[in-house]
């Protein structure tokens, strides 16, 4: 995955990485995304597992545990850096919009 593709994270990417600040398996990630977003965003299994594979390949997340039935993942330092950068970018967008929209 080219670095350019990860300059700005999609909503799904952002929420998935946010949930992986603690080890979680697929179904737990889906549940946590819905909880964090207060039900405004739901990630489907296809999207989730495609992104997990991409993130793992790019060392954005790592396999934390594999009990043979399910795999748990955890964000890496590289993933934290991306998540923090995206948070700052989104925060700046909101800050820049305040005078116009409020």
DSSP file (Angstrom, degrees, kcal/mol; ACC not computed):
  #  RESIDUE AA STRUCTURE BP1 BP2  ACC     N-H-->O    O-->H-N    N-H-->O    O-->H-N    TCO  KAPPA ALPHA  PHI   PSI    X-CA   Y-CA   Z-CA
    1    1 A X              0   0    0      0, 0.0     2,-0.1     0, 0.0     5,-0.1   0.000 360.0 360.0 360.0 124.4    0.0    0.0    0.0
    2    2 A X    >   -     0   0    0      1,-0.1     3,-1.2     3,-0.0     4,-0.5  -0.367 360.0-123.1 -68.7 145.8    1.5    3.3   -1.1
    3    3 A X  G >  S+     0   0    0      1,-0.3     3,-1.7     2,-0.2     4,-0.2   0.841 109.5  65.7 -57.6 -35.1    2.1    5.9    1.6
    4    4 A X  G >  S+     0   0    0      1,-0.3     3,-1.2     2,-0.2     4,-0.4   0.839  94.1  59.5 -58.0 -33.2    0.0    8.4   -0.3
    5    5 A X  G <  S+     0   0    0     -3,-1.2    -1,-0.3     1,-0.3    -2,-0.2   0.706 106.6  47.8 -68.9 -18.2   -3.0    6.2    0.2
    6    6 A X  G <  S+     0   0    0     -3,-1.7    -1,-0.3    -4,-0.5    -2,-0.2   0.271  78.5  99.9-107.3  11.0   -2.6    6.6    4.0
    7    7 A X  S <  S+     0   0    0     -3,-1.2     2,-0.5     1,-0.3    -1,-0.1   0.937  96.9  23.6 -60.5 -46.5   -2.2   10.3    4.1
    8    8 A X  S    S-     0   0    0     -4,-0.4    -1,-0.3    -3,-0.2     2,-0.2  -0.985  87.9-137.3-122.0 122.2   -5.8   10.8    5.1
    9    9 A X        -     0   0    0     -2,-0.5    -3,-0.1    -3,-0.2     2,-0.1  -0.507  16.0-123.2 -78.6 144.4   -7.6    7.8    6.8
   10   10 A X     >  -     0   0    0     -2,-0.2     4,-2.6     1,-0.1     5,-0.2  -0.312  33.6-101.8 -72.0 168.6  -11.1    6.9    5.8
   11   11 A X  H  > S+     0   0    0      1,-0.2     4,-2.6     2,-0.2     5,-0.2   0.914 124.7  50.3 -58.9 -43.6  -13.7    6.8    8.6
   12   12 A X  H  > S+     0   0    0      1,-0.2     4,-2.5     2,-0.2     5,-0.2   0.931 111.1  48.4 -61.7 -45.8  -13.4    3.0    8.7
   13   13 A X  H  > S+     0   0    0      2,-0.2     4,-2.5     1,-0.2     5,-0.2   0.928 112.4  49.1 -59.6 -46.1   -9.6    3.1    9.0
   14   14 A X  H  X S+     0   0    0     -4,-2.6     4,-2.4     1,-0.2    -2,-0.2   0.943 113.5  44.4 -61.0 -50.8   -9.7    5.7   11.7
   15   15 A X  H  X S+     0   0    0     -4,-2.6     4,-2.1     2,-0.2    -1,-0.2   0.894 112.4  52.1 -64.6 -40.0  -12.3    3.9   13.9
   16   16 A X  H  X S+     0   0    0     -4,-2.5     4,-1.3    -5,-0.2    -1,-0.2   0.948 112.2  45.3 -62.2 -47.6  -10.5    0.5   13.4
   17   17 A X  H  < S+     0   0    0     -4,-2.5     3,-0.3     1,-0.2    -1,-0.2   0.895 110.0  55.7 -63.0 -38.3   -7.2    1.9   14.5
   18   18 A X  H >< S+     0   0    0     -4,-2.4     3,-1.0     1,-0.2    -1,-0.2   0.885 107.5  48.9 -60.4 -39.2   -8.8    3.7   17.4
   19   19 A X  H >< S+     0   0    0     -4,-2.1     3,-1.0     1,-0.2    -1,-0.2   0.773 100.2  67.1 -72.0 -24.4  -10.3    0.5   18.7
   20   20 A X  T 3<  +     0   0    0     -4,-1.3    55,-2.8    -3,-0.3    -1,-0.2   0.220  64.8  97.9 -87.7  17.7   -6.9   -1.3   18.4
   21   21 A X  T <  S+     0   0    0     -3,-1.0     2,-0.3    53,-0.2    -1,-0.3   0.591  95.9  39.1 -72.5 -10.1   -5.4    0.8   21.2
   22   22 A X  S <  S-     0   0    0     -3,-1.0    51,-0.1    51,-0.1     2,-0.1  -0.972 112.6 -90.1-130.0 147.4   -6.3   -2.4   23.1
   23   23 A X        +     0   0    0     -2,-0.3     2,-0.3    51,-0.1    51,-0.2  -0.357  58.5 165.1 -59.8 132.1   -6.0   -5.9   21.8
   24   24 A X  E     -A   73   0A   0     49,-1.8    49,-2.7    -4,-0.1     2,-0.2  -0.996  30.6-136.2-148.4 149.4   -9.3   -6.9   20.0
   25   25 A X  E  >  -A   72   0A   0     -2,-0.3     4,-2.2    47,-0.3     3,-0.2  -0.525  45.4 -86.8 -96.7 172.9  -10.5   -9.6   17.6
   26   26 A X  H  > S+     0   0    0     45,-0.6     4,-2.2     1,-0.2     5,-0.2   0.869 124.5  43.7 -49.5 -54.8  -12.7   -8.9   14.6
   27   27 A X  H  > S+     0   0    0      1,-0.2     4,-2.2     2,-0.2    -1,-0.2   0.887 113.9  52.1 -63.8 -37.8  -16.2   -9.1   16.2
   28   28 A X  H  > S+     0   0    0      2,-0.2     4,-2.5    -3,-0.2    -1,-0.2   0.859 108.0  52.7 -65.8 -34.7  -15.0   -7.0   19.2
   29   29 A X  H  X S+     0   0    0     -4,-2.2     4,-2.7     2,-0.2     5,-0.2   0.939 108.4  49.9 -63.9 -47.0  -13.6   -4.4   16.8
   30   30 A X  H  X S+     0   0    0     -4,-2.2     4,-1.8     1,-0.2    13,-0.3   0.923 113.6  45.8 -57.2 -46.0  -17.0   -4.2   15.0
   31   31 A X  H  X S+     0   0    0     -4,-2.2     4,-2.0     1,-0.2    -1,-0.2   0.906 113.3  48.9 -64.7 -42.6  -18.8   -3.8   18.4
   32   32 A X  H  X S+     0   0    0     -4,-2.5     4,-3.3     2,-0.2     5,-0.3   0.878 107.5  54.5 -68.8 -37.7  -16.3   -1.2   19.7
   33   33 A X  H  X S+     0   0    0     -4,-2.7     4,-2.4     1,-0.2     6,-0.2   0.937 110.2  47.2 -59.3 -46.0  -16.5    0.9   16.5
   34   34 A X  H  <>S+     0   0    0     -4,-1.8     5,-2.9    -5,-0.2     6,-0.2   0.894 114.4  47.5 -62.8 -39.2  -20.3    1.1   16.8
   35   35 A X  H ><5S+     0   0    0     -4,-2.0     3,-1.3     3,-0.2    -2,-0.2   0.949 113.2  46.3 -66.5 -50.1  -19.9    2.0   20.5
   36   36 A X  H 3<5S+     0   0    0     -4,-3.3    -2,-0.2     1,-0.3    -1,-0.2   0.892 115.5  46.3 -60.8 -40.8  -17.3    4.7   19.9
   37   37 A X  T ><5S-     0   0    0     -4,-2.4     3,-1.7    -5,-0.3    -1,-0.3   0.429 110.2-123.6 -83.0   2.6  -19.2    6.2   17.1
   38   38 A X  T < 5S-     0   0    0     -3,-1.3    -3,-0.2     1,-0.3    -4,-0.1   0.854  71.1 -55.0  55.7  37.5  -22.4    6.1   19.1
   39   39 A X  T 3 <S+     0   0    0     -5,-2.9    -1,-0.3     2,-0.3    -4,-0.1   0.444 116.0 111.8  81.7   0.6  -24.0    4.0   16.4
   40   40 A X  S <  S+     0   0    0     -3,-1.7     2,-0.4    -6,-0.2    -2,-0.1   0.658  79.4  37.8 -82.0 -13.8  -23.3    6.5   13.6
   41   41 A X        -     0   0    0     -8,-0.2     2,-0.4    -7,-0.2    -2,-0.3  -0.993  62.6-175.6-140.2 131.4  -20.8    4.3   11.9
   42   42 A X        -     0   0    0     -2,-0.4     2,-0.5    -3,-0.1   -11,-0.1  -0.993  14.2-149.7-126.3 127.9  -20.9    0.5   11.4
   43   43 A X        -     0   0    0     -2,-0.4     2,-0.1   -13,-0.3    -9,-0.1  -0.846  16.4-137.8 -98.6 130.6  -18.0   -1.3    9.8
   44   44 A X     >  -     0   0    0     -2,-0.5     4,-2.6     1,-0.1     5,-0.2  -0.438  22.1-111.0 -83.2 159.9  -18.9   -4.5    7.9
   45   45 A X  H  > S+     0   0    0      1,-0.2     4,-2.7     2,-0.2     5,-0.3   0.872 115.4  53.8 -59.0 -40.2  -16.9   -7.7    8.1
   46   46 A X  H  > S+     0   0    0      1,-0.2     4,-1.8     2,-0.2    -1,-0.2   0.939 112.9  42.4 -61.3 -47.9  -15.6   -7.5    4.6
   47   47 A X  H  > S+     0   0    0      2,-0.2     4,-2.5     1,-0.2     5,-0.2   0.920 114.8  52.3 -62.7 -45.1  -14.2   -4.0    5.1
   48   48 A X  H  X S+     0   0    0     -4,-2.6     4,-2.8     1,-0.2    -2,-0.2   0.952 112.4  41.7 -58.1 -54.1  -12.8   -4.9    8.5
   49   49 A X  H  X S+     0   0    0     -4,-2.7     4,-1.8     1,-0.2    -1,-0.2   0.817 113.4  53.3 -71.0 -29.3  -10.9   -7.9    7.4
   50   50 A X  H  X S+     0   0    0     -4,-1.8     4,-2.0    -5,-0.3    -1,-0.2   0.932 113.5  43.5 -65.9 -45.3   -9.6   -6.3    4.2
   51   51 A X  H  X S+     0   0    0     -4,-2.5     4,-3.2     2,-0.2     5,-0.3   0.885 110.2  55.1 -69.2 -38.5   -8.3   -3.3    6.3
   52   52 A X  H  X S+     0   0    0     -4,-2.8     4,-2.6    -5,-0.2     5,-0.2   0.923 109.2  48.3 -59.2 -43.0   -6.8   -5.6    9.0
   53   53 A X  H  X S+     0   0    0     -4,-1.8     4,-2.3     2,-0.2    -1,-0.2   0.922 114.0  46.0 -63.2 -44.4   -4.8   -7.4    6.3
   54   54 A X  H  X S+     0   0    0     -4,-2.0     4,-2.0     2,-0.2    -2,-0.2   0.927 113.9  48.6 -64.0 -45.4   -3.6   -4.2    4.8
   55   55 A X  H  <>S+     0   0    0     -4,-3.2     5,-3.0     1,-0.2     6,-1.0   0.903 112.2  48.4 -62.6 -41.9   -2.7   -2.7    8.1
   56   56 A X  H ><5S+     0   0    0     -4,-2.6     3,-1.3    -5,-0.3    -1,-0.2   0.918 109.7  52.2 -65.9 -42.1   -0.8   -5.8    9.2
   57   57 A X  H 3<5S+     0   0    0     -4,-2.3    -1,-0.2     1,-0.3    -2,-0.2   0.874 112.9  44.9 -60.0 -38.3    1.1   -5.9    5.9
   58   58 A X  T 3<5S-     0   0    0     -4,-2.0    -1,-0.3    -5,-0.2    -2,-0.2   0.377 114.7-117.6 -88.0   3.4    2.1   -2.3    6.4
   59   59 A X  T < 5S+     0   0    0     -3,-1.3    19,-0.3    -4,-0.3    20,-0.3   0.825  79.4 126.2  62.5  33.9    3.0   -2.9   10.1
   60   60 A X  S   <S+     0   0    0     -5,-3.0    16,-2.4     1,-0.2    19,-0.4   0.738  81.6  16.4 -87.3 -29.7    0.4   -0.5   11.3
   61   61 A X  E    S-B   75   0A   0     -6,-1.0     2,-0.3    14,-0.3    14,-0.2  -0.890  76.5-148.4-131.5 165.5   -1.1   -3.2   13.5
   62   62 A X  E     -B   74   0A   0     12,-2.7    12,-2.1    -2,-0.3     2,-0.4  -0.968  28.8 -98.4-135.1 154.6    0.4   -6.5   14.7
   63   63 A X  E     +B   73   0A   0     -2,-0.3    10,-0.3    10,-0.2     3,-0.1  -0.567  37.5 179.2 -67.9 126.8   -1.1   -9.9   15.5
   64   64 A X  E     -     0   0A   0      8,-3.5     2,-0.3     1,-0.4     9,-0.2   0.813  62.5  -5.3 -99.1 -41.5   -1.4  -10.0   19.3
   65   65 A X  E     -B   72   0A   0      7,-1.5     7,-3.1     0, 0.0    -1,-0.4  -0.991  48.6-168.7-155.8 148.5   -2.9  -13.4   19.8
   66   66 A X  E     +B   71   0A   0     -2,-0.3     5,-0.2     5,-0.2    -3,-0.0  -0.872   6.9 175.8-142.0 104.8   -4.2  -16.3   17.7
   67   67 A X        -     0   0    0      3,-1.8     4,-0.1    -2,-0.3    -1,-0.1   0.292  59.2-103.5 -93.3  11.4   -6.0  -19.1   19.6
   68   68 A X  S    S+     0   0    0      2,-0.3     3,-0.1     1,-0.1    -1,-0.0   0.069 117.4  60.6  91.0 -25.4   -6.9  -20.9   16.4
   69   69 A X  S    S+     0   0    0      1,-0.4     2,-0.3     0, 0.0    -1,-0.1   0.781 116.5   2.8-100.1 -39.2  -10.4  -19.7   16.5
   70   70 A X        -     0   0    0    -44,-0.0    -3,-1.8   -45,-0.0     2,-0.4  -0.995  63.4-131.9-150.9 153.9   -9.9  -16.0   16.3
   71   71 A X  E     - B   0  66A   0     -2,-0.3   -45,-0.6    -5,-0.2     2,-0.4  -0.867  14.7-154.1-108.4 138.6   -7.0  -13.5   15.9
   72   72 A X  E     -AB  25  65A   0     -7,-3.1    -8,-3.5    -2,-0.4    -7,-1.5  -0.884  12.4-160.9-110.1 145.8   -6.6  -10.4   18.1
   73   73 A X  E     -AB  24  63A   0    -49,-2.7   -49,-1.8    -2,-0.4     2,-0.3  -0.836   7.6-163.6-125.2 160.7   -4.7   -7.4   16.9
   74   74 A X  E     - B   0  62A   0    -12,-2.1   -12,-2.7    -2,-0.3   -53,-0.2  -0.995  29.2-107.0-143.7 142.8   -3.0   -4.4   18.5
   75   75 A X  E     - B   0  61A   0    -55,-2.8   -14,-0.3    -2,-0.3     2,-0.1  -0.383  33.2-140.5 -68.2 146.5   -1.9   -1.0   17.0
   76   76 A X     >  -     0   0    0    -16,-2.4     4,-2.5     1,-0.1     5,-0.2  -0.447  30.7 -97.9 -96.8 175.8    1.9   -0.5   16.5
   77   77 A X  H  > S+     0   0    0      1,-0.2     4,-2.4     2,-0.2     5,-0.2   0.894 127.7  54.2 -61.8 -38.8    3.8    2.7   17.2
   78   78 A X  H  > S+     0   0    0    -19,-0.3     4,-1.9     1,-0.2    -1,-0.2   0.910 109.1  48.5 -59.4 -42.4    3.6    3.4   13.4
   79   79 A X  H  > S+     0   0    0    -19,-0.4     4,-2.7   -20,-0.3    -2,-0.2   0.896 108.7  52.9 -65.1 -41.5   -0.1    3.0   13.7
   80   80 A X  H  X S+     0   0    0     -4,-2.5     4,-3.0     1,-0.2     5,-0.2   0.911 107.6  52.0 -59.5 -42.5   -0.3    5.4   16.7
   81   81 A X  H  X S+     0   0    0     -4,-2.4     4,-2.3     1,-0.2    -1,-0.2   0.915 111.5  46.3 -61.5 -42.5    1.6    8.0   14.7
   82   82 A X  H  X S+     0   0    0     -4,-1.9     4,-2.4     2,-0.2    -2,-0.2   0.919 113.3  49.3 -64.6 -43.4   -0.8    7.7   11.8
   83   83 A X  H  X S+     0   0    0     -4,-2.7     4,-2.3     1,-0.2    -2,-0.2   0.917 112.4  47.1 -63.8 -44.5   -3.8    7.9   14.2
   84   84 A X  H  X S+     0   0    0     -4,-3.0     4,-2.5     2,-0.2    -1,-0.2   0.902 111.5  51.4 -64.2 -40.9   -2.5   10.9   16.0
   85   85 A X  H  X S+     0   0    0     -4,-2.3     4,-2.2    -5,-0.2    -2,-0.2   0.912 111.4  47.3 -62.9 -41.7   -1.6   12.7   12.7
   86   86 A X  H  X S+     0   0    0     -4,-2.4     4,-2.7     2,-0.2     5,-0.2   0.890 110.0  53.3 -67.2 -38.2   -5.2   12.1   11.5
   87   87 A X  H  X S+     0   0    0     -4,-2.3     4,-2.6     2,-0.2    -2,-0.2   0.933 110.5  46.8 -59.8 -46.7   -6.6   13.3   14.8
   88   88 A X  H  X S+     0   0    0     -4,-2.5     4,-2.2     1,-0.2    -2,-0.2   0.898 112.1  51.1 -63.2 -40.0   -4.6   16.5   14.5
   89   89 A X  H  X S+     0   0    0     -4,-2.2     4,-2.0     2,-0.2    -2,-0.2   0.931 112.9  44.6 -62.9 -46.2   -5.7   16.9   10.8
   90   90 A X  H  X S+     0   0    0     -4,-2.7     4,-2.2     1,-0.2    -2,-0.2   0.894 111.8  52.6 -66.2 -40.3   -9.4   16.5   11.7
   91   91 A X  H  X S+     0   0    0     -4,-2.6     4,-2.5    -5,-0.2    -1,-0.2   0.898 109.1  50.3 -61.8 -40.5   -9.2   18.8   14.7
   92   92 A X  H  X S+     0   0    0     -4,-2.2     4,-2.8     2,-0.2    -1,-0.2   0.893 107.4  53.9 -65.7 -39.9   -7.6   21.5   12.5
   93   93 A X  H  X S+     0   0    0     -4,-2.0     4,-1.0     2,-0.2    -2,-0.2   0.927 111.5  45.1 -59.0 -44.9  -10.4   21.1    9.9
   94   94 A X  H >X S+     0   0    0     -4,-2.2     4,-1.0     2,-0.2     3,-0.6   0.926 112.9  50.5 -65.3 -44.4  -13.0   21.6   12.6
   95   95 A X  H >< S+     0   0    0     -4,-2.5     3,-0.6     1,-0.2     4,-0.5   0.909 109.1  51.5 -60.2 -42.9  -11.1   24.6   14.1
   96   96 A X  H 3< S+     0   0    0     -4,-2.8    -1,-0.2     1,-0.2     4,-0.2   0.737 111.2  49.2 -66.2 -21.9  -10.8   26.2   10.7
   97   97 A X  H XX S+     0   0    0     -4,-1.0     4,-2.7    -3,-0.6     3,-0.8   0.631  85.4  88.7 -92.6 -16.5  -14.6   25.8   10.2
   98   98 A X  H <X S+     0   0    0     -4,-1.0     4,-2.5    -3,-0.6    -1,-0.1   0.895  85.8  49.9 -53.7 -50.9  -15.8   27.3   13.5
   99   99 A X  H 34 S+     0   0    0     -4,-0.5    -1,-0.3     1,-0.2    -2,-0.1   0.800 118.1  40.6 -61.8 -28.5  -16.0   30.9   12.4
  100  100 A X  H <4 S+     0   0    0     -3,-0.8    -1,-0.2    -4,-0.2    -2,-0.2   0.872 123.5  34.3 -86.4 -40.5  -18.0   30.0    9.3
  101  101 A X  H  <        0   0    0     -4,-2.7    -2,-0.2     1,-0.2    -3,-0.2   0.618 360.0 360.0 -97.4 -14.3  -20.3   27.4   10.7
  102  102 A X     <        0   0    0     -4,-2.5    -1,-0.2    -5,-0.3    -3,-0.1   0.448 360.0 360.0-104.3 360.0  -21.0   28.5   14.3
